[in-house]
Amino acid sequence: MNMVFRLIATCVIFVIFLKYDTYDRVMVTGEMRSYSATIIAAHDAAIPYEVDKSKGYIVFDEGKGTDNFKQSLTKTLKLNSDLSPNDNSIFASPVKIVALFFLGDDKAPTDGSGFPSYPYEYQNNVVYRGQTVSINETIYGPSVVGIIEVSYRVEGSPVTFKTAVYRYKDNSL
């Protein structure tokens, strides 16, 4: 009888550790995938206007950039076109774009000659679903800052915000 109780206790402990390990793996995998996907999407959103680029300034096309950001998230995270997860996804609900900032040379502080001055501290607050999300980033050049909200398919569906910055750099400038 003593052996049966030991076996039951061992099985219970094994199941608890297995559940914790599964939860941890989903969270770590989700965190890495969502952060990487946001960086890639911010990179894909960095589309400069060619007219401004030829003048030596980088000004982003926000319309095309936003579309590319959504398409990139869809492709990288294997989501549906409305950013909702597929059936076997690790995400519990649709990925939401909290904010997308296009910080080109037109939005940078200027020096005494009127040229953009880098680096500078970018600070902004976004109110999203009644919650304030603070953005504090050092901007070293024309950049795209993207913030997404993701929730994972684990007990409690924890919600996290992922912030990614992509610095646009053109070798010809």
Secondary structure, 3 states (H helix, E strand, C coil): CHHHHHHHHHHHHHHHHHHHHHHHHHHHHHHHHHHHHHHHHHHHHCCECHHHHHCCCCCECHHHHHHHHHHHHHHHCCECCCCCECCCCCECCCCEEEEEEEECCCCCCECCCCCECCCEEEEEEEEECCEEEEEEEEECCCEEEEEEEEEECCCCCCEEEEEEEEECCCCCC
